[in-house]
């Protein structure tokens, strides 16, 4: 399973980037209680109240978050996009910056 960084994102606290994932990641839409899948995720690494945390959120191809519910791979204690994606089962390949 592969993840490719598409672009850095602004407007977030800390470092955030849009990634394209293959195969698509599954997530639960808490508004409808349905399991969904997404080809794009945003990984955000920031310190909140002095505690480092790295979260994965489902996103559109334009980098808009679809849900603020944390996805598999999200964790606290470190700021590390690669580790979060690895915990979700993905390896980052051929990093690109737009």
C-alpha positions as CSV (number, residue, x, y, z in Angstrom):
1,X,0.0,0.0,0.0
2,X,1.5,3.3,-1.1
3,X,1.0,7.0,-0.2
4,X,2.4,9.9,-2.2
5,X,2.6,13.4,-0.9
6,X,0.8,15.7,-3.3
7,X,1.3,19.1,-1.7
8,X,2.0,21.1,1.5
9,X,-1.1,22.8,3.0
10,X,-1.4,26.2,4.7
11,X,-4.0,27.3,7.2
12,X,-3.2,24.5,9.7
13,X,-1.4,24.6,13.0
14,X,1.9,22.8,12.5
15,X,2.7,20.9,9.4
16,X,0.0,19.5,7.1
17,X,0.1,17.9,3.7
18,X,-2.2,16.2,1.2
19,X,-1.4,12.6,0.3
20,X,-2.8,10.3,-2.4
21,X,-3.2,6.8,-1.1
22,X,-3.5,3.5,-3.0
23,X,-5.6,1.6,-2.3
24,X,-8.1,4.1,-0.9
25,X,-8.3,4.3,2.9
26,X,-11.5,3.4,4.6
27,X,-13.1,5.7,7.2
28,X,-16.4,6.0,9.1
29,X,-18.7,8.9,8.2
30,X,-20.1,9.6,11.7
31,X,-22.9,11.7,10.3
32,X,-24.3,8.7,8.4
33,X,-22.6,5.8,10.2
34,X,-21.5,4.5,6.8
35,X,-18.1,3.2,5.9
36,X,-16.5,5.3,3.2
37,X,-13.3,5.2,1.3
38,X,-11.0,8.0,0.1
39,X,-8.1,8.3,-2.3
40,X,-6.8,11.4,-0.5
41,X,-5.9,12.1,3.1
42,X,-4.5,15.1,5.0
43,X,-1.9,14.3,7.6
44,X,-1.5,17.0,10.2
45,X,1.3,17.1,12.7
46,X,1.0,19.7,15.5
47,X,1.4,20.3,19.2
48,X,-1.9,20.8,21.1
49,X,-1.6,21.9,24.7
50,X,2.1,21.0,24.6
51,X,1.4,17.4,23.4
52,X,2.6,16.4,19.9
53,X,0.1,14.6,17.8
54,X,-0.2,13.4,14.2
55,X,-3.6,12.9,12.7
56,X,-5.0,11.6,9.4
57,X,-8.2,12.9,8.0
58,X,-10.2,12.0,4.8
59,X,-9.9,14.7,2.1
60,X,-10.8,15.7,-1.4
61,X,-8.3,15.9,-4.2
62,X,-8.3,19.7,-3.6
63,X,-7.2,19.3,0.0
64,X,-10.5,19.9,1.7
65,X,-11.2,17.8,4.8
66,X,-14.3,15.6,4.5
67,X,-14.5,14.7,8.2
68,X,-12.7,15.8,11.3
69,X,-12.9,12.2,12.6
70,X,-9.4,10.8,13.0
71,X,-8.5,7.9,10.8
72,X,-6.5,4.7,11.5
73,X,-2.8,5.6,11.9
74,X,-3.4,8.8,13.9
75,X,-1.4,8.9,17.1
76,X,-0.2,11.1,19.9
77,X,3.4,11.6,21.2
78,X,5.3,12.6,18.1
79,X,5.1,14.8,15.0
80,X,5.7,12.3,12.1
81,X,3.6,12.0,8.9
82,X,5.5,8.9,7.7
83,X,4.9,7.1,11.0
84,X,1.2,7.9,11.0
85,X,0.8,6.6,7.4
86,X,2.9,3.5,8.3
87,X,0.6,2.8,11.2
88,X,-2.3,2.9,8.7
89,X,-0.4,0.4,6.5
90,X,1.0,2.8,3.9
91,X,4.5,3.5,2.7
92,X,5.3,7.0,1.4
93,X,6.9,6.8,-2.1
94,X,8.2,9.3,-4.7
95,X,7.5,12.4,-2.6
96,X,6.5,15.4,-4.7
97,X,5.8,19.0,-3.7
98,X,3.4,21.3,-5.5
